[in-house]
């Protein structure tokens, strides 16, 4: 059973929670105030009713005709049983009858001869009006409390949600490799809460991971550097072996080992972020066609639009060479290289890039081969991506759809695209500021000289 993925923000959850609590409190207080006011008004009405029945009793006992006044009655058959029992005991009292739509206030006193003088009045008039006005005020106040609580919840939740979004954005930047980002600095703010604790924990984790990565890079670079001298000696010694098939195998493996060591050293230098580009002005199309033809004569080069670029030719040659070599090694002919302005595209017609590379980018010592008997070490695209970062360029990877196949169906070849920037980084690693032309100085107009 697939459960629906319902996603709601912290802002609205806090707002709903505060509104619900405010509504419960408002309803509870309204009920308490309403009942207290009603009980107080009924008690006042009973006191008034007692005064009236006493006044009616005095009138009845002082009159000659024994005529009850003030709407009082003698031995009213509708007199409540509770009040009737109280009067039989020789006491006066009052009673509230809530059985009907409108409460009735009763008062009764005993008379001589066993008679009962009673008075009944409905709870209407000014008291009922005051109670209705109070209920209306309580309803308006409750609604105001709910809306006010909702607004307060949106405000508080919005601030918390904003800080969490900033923290998540900073964490994503760290995950992409920008280890200079600090989550605590990204969220900002003066108030300290649990978000700051989370940010400090993420920053501590980032520092620990970065320290471990730097240590691993230093170990890798040191090992490769230490291997460089003996591997060079091994290659030299292999060249002195007598001709033959075993010697060719030794020379081939020694050269492959030397290439691997050199690649590992280059990756270590690129990871250290100490490389700087040495810029020159070159024609990108002509440069690419000459280098690709020298490396792989069978590759097809098309220059759609020529453009002058300021870049490091050595690093650009390394990037293009690695991309074309990867296409020739793992793809299917024809390998096509297209230059359009500042964009260089390298495409083959093979099975395409593996999903892991498209999802995570190039990774060292991981190739597209299913087994470990592949012909590469997975460093070519890693070096190309690192050199592109030094140039301030962007290197993307995707798979082209096969002819007659949907865009997300079977791949029709791997496509690597190098986007060179308009402003290349300087030797210090920064980008030059755009030059703003100065305005020519304004000529001051001479005022005519008045000879007087």
C-alpha positions as CSV (number, residue, x, y, z in Angstrom):
1,X,0.0,0.0,0.0
2,X,1.4,3.3,-1.1
3,X,0.9,6.1,1.4
4,X,0.5,9.6,0.1
5,X,3.5,11.9,0.8
6,X,1.9,14.8,2.5
7,X,4.4,17.6,3.2
8,X,3.6,20.6,5.3
9,X,6.0,23.3,6.5
10,X,7.0,24.0,10.1
11,X,5.3,27.4,9.8
12,X,1.9,26.0,9.2
13,X,2.3,23.2,11.7
14,X,3.1,25.8,14.4
15,X,0.3,28.1,13.2
16,X,-2.2,25.3,13.4
17,X,-1.0,24.1,16.8
18,X,-1.2,27.6,18.3
19,X,-4.6,28.2,16.7
20,X,-5.9,24.9,18.0
21,X,-4.6,25.7,21.6
22,X,-5.9,29.2,21.4
23,X,-9.3,27.9,20.2
24,X,-9.5,25.4,23.1
25,X,-8.5,28.0,25.7
26,X,-11.0,30.5,24.2
27,X,-13.9,28.0,24.2
28,X,-13.1,26.9,27.8
29,X,-12.8,30.4,29.1
30,X,-16.0,31.4,27.3
31,X,-17.9,28.6,28.8
32,X,-16.6,29.4,32.3
33,X,-17.4,33.1,31.9
34,X,-20.8,32.4,30.4
35,X,-21.8,30.0,33.2
36,X,-20.4,32.2,35.9
37,X,-22.3,35.2,34.6
38,X,-25.5,33.2,34.2
39,X,-25.3,31.8,37.7
40,X,-24.6,35.3,39.1
41,X,-27.5,36.8,37.2
42,X,-29.9,34.0,38.3
43,X,-28.8,34.5,41.9
44,X,-29.5,38.2,41.7
45,X,-32.9,37.4,40.1
46,X,-33.7,35.0,42.9
47,X,-32.8,37.7,45.5
48,X,-35.1,40.1,43.7
49,X,-37.8,37.5,43.5
50,X,-37.6,37.0,47.3
51,X,-37.9,40.7,47.9
52,X,-41.0,40.8,45.7
53,X,-42.7,37.8,47.3
54,X,-42.1,39.4,50.8
55,X,-43.6,42.6,49.6
56,X,-46.6,40.7,48.2
57,X,-46.9,38.8,51.5
58,X,-47.1,42.0,53.5
59,X,-49.7,43.4,51.1
60,X,-51.7,40.3,51.3
61,X,-51.7,40.1,55.1
62,X,-52.4,43.8,55.5
63,X,-55.3,44.0,53.0
64,X,-58.8,43.4,54.2
65,X,-59.9,41.4,51.1
66,X,-56.9,39.1,51.1
67,X,-56.3,39.9,47.5
68,X,-52.8,38.8,46.2
69,X,-50.9,41.4,44.2
70,X,-47.8,41.7,42.0
71,X,-48.9,38.6,40.0
72,X,-48.6,36.4,43.0
73,X,-50.9,33.4,43.5
74,X,-52.3,31.4,46.3
75,X,-51.6,27.6,46.2
76,X,-50.4,27.7,42.5
77,X,-50.7,24.1,41.2
78,X,-47.6,24.7,39.0
79,X,-45.4,25.3,42.0
80,X,-42.3,23.1,41.8
81,X,-42.2,20.1,44.2
82,X,-38.8,21.1,45.7
83,X,-40.1,24.6,46.6
84,X,-43.4,23.1,47.9
85,X,-41.6,20.8,50.3
86,X,-39.5,23.8,51.6
87,X,-42.6,25.9,52.2
88,X,-44.3,23.0,54.1
89,X,-41.5,23.1,56.5
90,X,-42.4,26.7,57.3
91,X,-39.6,28.3,55.3
92,X,-39.5,30.7,52.4
93,X,-37.3,30.1,49.4
94,X,-36.7,30.5,45.7
95,X,-36.2,28.1,42.8
96,X,-35.0,28.3,39.2
97,X,-36.8,26.1,36.7
98,X,-34.6,25.4,33.6
99,X,-36.7,22.8,31.9
100,X,-38.2,25.2,29.3
101,X,-36.5,27.4,26.7
102,X,-36.6,30.4,29.1
103,X,-35.7,29.9,32.8
104,X,-38.4,30.7,35.3
105,X,-37.7,32.2,38.7
106,X,-40.0,31.1,41.5
107,X,-40.4,32.4,45.1
108,X,-42.8,31.2,47.7
109,X,-43.6,31.9,51.4
110,X,-46.0,30.1,53.8
111,X,-49.2,31.8,54.9
112,X,-51.4,31.2,57.9
113,X,-53.8,28.3,57.5
114,X,-51.4,26.2,55.4
115,X,-51.7,28.3,52.2
116,X,-48.7,29.1,50.0
117,X,-48.1,32.5,48.4
118,X,-45.9,32.1,45.3
119,X,-44.6,34.3,42.5
120,X,-43.3,33.2,39.1
121,X,-41.3,35.4,36.7
122,X,-39.5,34.5,33.4
123,X,-35.8,35.3,33.2
124,X,-36.1,37.8,30.3
125,X,-35.7,41.4,29.8
126,X,-32.5,43.2,30.7
127,X,-30.7,40.2,32.2
128,X,-31.2,38.1,29.1
129,X,-30.1,40.9,26.9
130,X,-26.9,41.4,29.0
131,X,-26.2,37.6,28.8
132,X,-26.7,37.6,25.0
133,X,-24.3,40.6,24.7
134,X,-21.8,38.8,26.8
135,X,-22.0,35.7,24.7
136,X,-21.6,37.8,21.5
137,X,-18.5,39.4,23.0
138,X,-17.1,36.1,24.0
139,X,-17.6,34.7,20.5
140,X,-15.9,37.7,18.9
141,X,-13.0,37.5,21.4
142,X,-12.6,33.8,20.8
143,X,-12.4,34.3,17.0
144,X,-9.9,37.2,17.5
145,X,-7.8,34.9,19.7
146,X,-7.8,32.2,17.1
147,X,-6.8,34.5,14.3
148,X,-4.3,36.3,16.4
149,X,-2.7,33.0,17.5
150,X,-2.6,31.9,13.8
151,X,-0.8,35.1,12.8
152,X,1.6,34.7,15.7
153,X,2.2,31.1,14.7
154,X,2.9,32.1,11.1
155,X,5.3,34.7,12.3
156,X,7.2,32.4,14.7
157,X,7.0,29.4,12.4
158,X,8.1,31.5,9.5
159,X,11.2,32.7,11.3
160,X,12.1,29.1,12.4
161,X,11.3,27.8,8.9
162,X,13.5,30.4,7.3
163,X,16.4,29.5,9.6
164,X,15.9,25.8,8.8
165,X,15.8,26.5,5.0
166,X,19.0,28.5,5.3
167,X,20.6,25.7,7.3
168,X,19.5,23.1,4.7
169,X,20.8,25.2,1.8
170,X,24.2,25.7,3.5
171,X,24.3,21.9,4.2
172,X,23.6,21.2,0.5
173,X,26.4,23.5,-0.5
174,X,28.7,21.6,1.9
175,X,27.6,18.3,0.4
176,X,28.4,19.7,-3.1
177,X,32.0,20.3,-2.0
178,X,32.0,23.9,-0.8
179,X,33.6,23.2,2.6
180,X,34.1,26.9,3.3
181,X,30.4,27.3,4.0
182,X,29.4,27.3,7.7
183,X,25.8,26.6,8.6
184,X,25.9,28.7,11.7
185,X,27.0,31.8,9.7
186,X,24.4,31.0,7.1
187,X,21.4,31.1,9.4
188,X,22.5,34.2,11.2
189,X,20.2,35.8,13.7
190,X,20.6,37.0,17.3
191,X,18.3,34.6,19.1
192,X,19.9,31.3,20.1
193,X,17.7,28.2,19.8
194,X,17.9,24.5,18.8
195,X,18.7,25.5,15.3
196,X,22.0,26.9,16.4
197,X,22.8,23.6,18.1
198,X,22.0,21.8,14.9
199,X,24.1,24.2,12.9
200,X,27.1,23.8,15.2
201,X,26.8,20.0,15.1
202,X,26.7,20.1,11.3
203,X,29.7,22.5,11.2
204,X,31.7,20.2,13.6
205,X,30.8,17.2,11.4
206,X,32.0,19.1,8.3
207,X,35.3,20.1,9.9
208,X,35.9,16.5,11.0
209,X,35.1,15.1,7.5
210,X,37.2,17.8,5.9
211,X,40.1,17.0,8.2
212,X,39.8,13.3,7.4
213,X,39.6,14.0,3.6
214,X,42.6,16.3,3.8
215,X,44.6,13.6,5.6
216,X,43.6,11.0,3.1
217,X,44.6,13.3,0.2
218,X,48.0,14.0,1.9
219,X,48.6,10.3,2.3
220,X,47.6,9.6,-1.3
221,X,49.9,12.4,-2.5
222,X,52.8,11.3,-0.4
223,X,52.5,7.7,-1.5
224,X,52.3,8.7,-5.2
225,X,55.3,11.0,-4.7
226,X,57.3,8.3,-3.0
227,X,56.4,5.9,-5.8
228,X,57.4,8.3,-8.5
229,X,61.1,7.8,-8.3
230,X,61.2,4.0,-8.1
231,X,58.5,3.8,-10.9
232,X,60.7,6.0,-13.1
233,X,63.6,3.7,-12.4
234,X,61.5,0.7,-13.2
235,X,60.4,2.2,-16.6
236,X,64.1,3.0,-17.4
237,X,65.2,-0.5,-16.4
238,X,62.4,-2.0,-18.5
239,X,63.7,-0.1,-21.6
240,X,67.0,-1.9,-21.2
241,X,65.5,-5.4,-21.4
242,X,66.2,-7.4,-24.5
243,X,63.5,-7.4,-27.2
244,X,60.8,-10.0,-26.8
245,X,57.2,-10.5,-25.8
246,X,58.0,-10.7,-22.0
247,X,59.9,-7.4,-22.2
248,X,57.1,-5.7,-24.1
249,X,54.6,-6.8,-21.3
250,X,56.9,-5.5,-18.6
251,X,57.4,-2.2,-20.4
252,X,53.7,-1.9,-21.0
253,X,52.8,-2.5,-17.3
254,X,55.6,-0.3,-16.1
255,X,54.4,2.6,-18.4
256,X,50.8,2.0,-17.2
257,X,52.0,2.2,-13.6
258,X,53.9,5.4,-14.3
259,X,50.8,6.9,-15.9
260,X,48.8,6.0,-12.9
261,X,51.2,7.6,-10.5
262,X,51.3,10.8,-12.5
263,X,47.5,10.9,-12.6
264,X,47.3,10.4,-8.9
265,X,49.7,13.2,-8.3
266,X,47.7,15.4,-10.6
267,X,44.5,14.6,-8.8
268,X,46.2,15.4,-5.5
269,X,47.3,18.8,-6.8
270,X,43.9,19.6,-8.0
271,X,42.3,18.5,-4.7
272,X,44.7,20.8,-2.9
273,X,43.2,23.9,-4.7
274,X,46.7,25.2,-5.3
275,X,46.6,25.1,-9.1
276,X,46.3,28.4,-11.0
277,X,45.6,29.0,-14.6
278,X,48.2,30.7,-16.9
279,X,46.0,32.5,-19.4
280,X,46.5,33.0,-23.1
281,X,44.2,34.2,-25.9
282,X,43.5,31.3,-28.3
283,X,41.0,30.5,-31.1
284,X,39.0,27.8,-29.5
285,X,37.9,26.0,-32.7
286,X,41.3,25.9,-34.3
287,X,43.0,24.8,-31.0
288,X,40.4,22.0,-30.4
289,X,40.6,20.7,-34.0
290,X,44.4,20.6,-34.0
291,X,44.6,18.8,-30.6
292,X,41.9,16.3,-31.4
293,X,43.3,15.4,-34.8
294,X,46.7,14.8,-33.2
295,X,45.3,12.6,-30.5
296,X,42.6,10.7,-32.5
297,X,42.6,11.3,-36.2
298,X,39.4,9.3,-36.7
299,X,37.4,11.7,-34.5
300,X,35.0,14.1,-36.3
301,X,35.6,17.8,-35.5
302,X,33.0,20.5,-36.4
303,X,33.5,24.2,-35.7
304,X,30.1,25.8,-35.7
305,X,31.1,29.2,-34.5
306,X,34.7,30.3,-33.9
307,X,35.5,32.3,-30.8
308,X,38.5,33.8,-29.0
309,X,38.9,32.7,-25.4
310,X,41.2,33.5,-22.6
311,X,42.2,30.3,-21.0
312,X,45.1,28.0,-20.1
313,X,46.0,26.0,-23.2
314,X,47.8,23.2,-21.3
315,X,44.9,22.6,-19.0
316,X,42.3,22.9,-21.9
317,X,44.3,20.4,-23.9
318,X,44.3,18.0,-20.9
319,X,40.5,18.3,-20.6
320,X,39.7,17.8,-24.2
321,X,42.2,14.9,-24.5
322,X,40.7,13.1,-21.5
323,X,37.2,13.5,-22.8
324,X,38.0,12.3,-26.3
325,X,40.1,9.4,-24.9
326,X,37.3,8.4,-22.7
327,X,34.8,8.5,-25.7
328,X,37.2,6.4,-27.9
329,X,37.9,3.9,-25.1
330,X,34.4,3.3,-23.8
331,X,32.2,4.5,-26.6
332,X,31.5,3.6,-30.2
333,X,32.5,5.4,-33.3
334,X,32.0,8.0,-34.6
335,X,33.3,10.3,-31.9
336,X,32.1,13.8,-32.6
337,X,33.7,17.0,-31.2
338,X,31.7,20.2,-31.8
339,X,32.9,23.7,-31.0
340,X,30.3,26.4,-30.8
341,X,31.4,29.7,-29.3
342,X,32.8,29.0,-25.8
343,X,31.2,25.5,-25.7
344,X,32.9,22.2,-26.6
345,X,30.8,19.0,-26.9
346,X,32.3,15.5,-27.1
347,X,29.9,12.8,-28.1
348,X,30.2,9.1,-28.8
349,X,27.6,6.6,-29.9
350,X,28.1,3.9,-27.3
351,X,26.1,2.8,-24.3
352,X,26.4,6.2,-22.5
353,X,27.6,7.1,-19.1
354,X,26.7,4.9,-16.1
355,X,23.9,6.1,-13.9
356,X,26.2,6.6,-10.9
357,X,28.4,9.1,-12.9
358,X,25.3,11.0,-14.1
359,X,24.0,11.2,-10.5
360,X,27.2,11.9,-8.5
361,X,29.7,13.1,-11.0
362,X,33.1,11.6,-11.8
363,X,34.7,9.5,-9.0
364,X,38.3,8.4,-8.9
365,X,39.1,4.7,-9.4
366,X,35.6,4.0,-10.7
367,X,35.0,3.2,-14.4
368,X,32.0,2.2,-16.4
369,X,33.4,-1.4,-16.7
370,X,31.4,-4.0,-14.8
371,X,34.5,-5.9,-13.6
372,X,38.0,-4.9,-12.4
373,X,39.5,-6.0,-15.7
374,X,38.8,-2.7,-17.4
375,X,41.5,-0.7,-19.3
376,X,41.3,2.4,-17.1
377,X,41.5,3.6,-13.5
378,X,38.6,6.1,-13.5
379,X,40.9,9.1,-13.2
380,X,40.5,10.6,-16.7
381,X,37.1,12.3,-16.1
382,X,38.1,13.2,-12.5
383,X,41.1,15.1,-13.8
384,X,39.1,16.7,-16.5
385,X,36.5,17.9,-13.9
386,X,39.3,19.2,-11.7
387,X,41.1,21.1,-14.5
388,X,37.7,22.6,-15.5
389,X,37.4,24.0,-12.0
390,X,40.8,25.6,-12.2
391,X,39.7,27.3,-15.5
392,X,36.5,28.5,-13.9
393,X,34.6,26.3,-16.5
394,X,31.7,24.0,-16.1
395,X,31.8,20.3,-17.2
396,X,28.5,18.5,-17.5
397,X,27.7,14.9,-18.5
398,X,24.5,13.4,-20.0
399,X,23.4,10.6,-22.3
400,X,21.9,11.3,-25.7
401,X,18.7,9.5,-26.6
402,X,18.9,6.9,-29.3
403,X,17.1,7.6,-32.6
404,X,13.5,6.7,-32.4
405,X,13.6,6.2,-28.6
406,X,12.0,8.4,-26.0
407,X,14.3,10.9,-24.2
408,X,14.4,8.8,-21.0
409,X,14.8,5.5,-22.9
410,X,17.8,3.7,-24.1
411,X,21.0,5.9,-24.4
412,X,22.3,6.8,-27.8
413,X,25.8,7.8,-26.6
414,X,27.6,9.8,-24.0
415,X,27.8,13.6,-24.2
416,X,30.3,15.6,-22.3
417,X,30.0,19.4,-22.5
418,X,32.6,21.9,-21.5
419,X,31.4,25.5,-20.9
420,X,34.2,28.0,-20.8
421,X,33.5,31.2,-18.9
422,X,33.5,34.7,-20.4
423,X,35.8,35.9,-17.6
424,X,38.6,33.4,-16.9
425,X,40.2,33.3,-13.5
426,X,43.5,35.1,-13.0
427,X,46.8,33.6,-11.8
428,X,45.6,34.3,-8.2
429,X,42.5,32.3,-8.6
430,X,40.1,35.2,-8.6
431,X,38.0,36.6,-11.5
432,X,38.9,40.0,-13.0
433,X,36.5,42.8,-12.6
434,X,34.8,44.2,-15.7
435,X,36.5,47.2,-17.1
436,X,34.3,50.3,-17.0
437,X,35.2,52.8,-19.7
438,X,36.0,56.2,-18.3
439,X,34.0,59.2,-19.4
440,X,35.9,61.8,-21.3
441,X,36.4,65.0,-19.3
442,X,33.9,67.7,-19.9
443,X,35.1,70.9,-21.5
444,X,34.3,74.0,-19.5
445,X,32.4,76.6,-21.5
446,X,34.0,79.9,-21.4
447,X,31.8,82.8,-20.5
448,X,32.1,85.8,-22.8
449,X,34.3,88.6,-21.4
450,X,32.4,91.7,-20.9
451,X,34.7,94.6,-21.6
452,X,32.5,96.9,-19.6
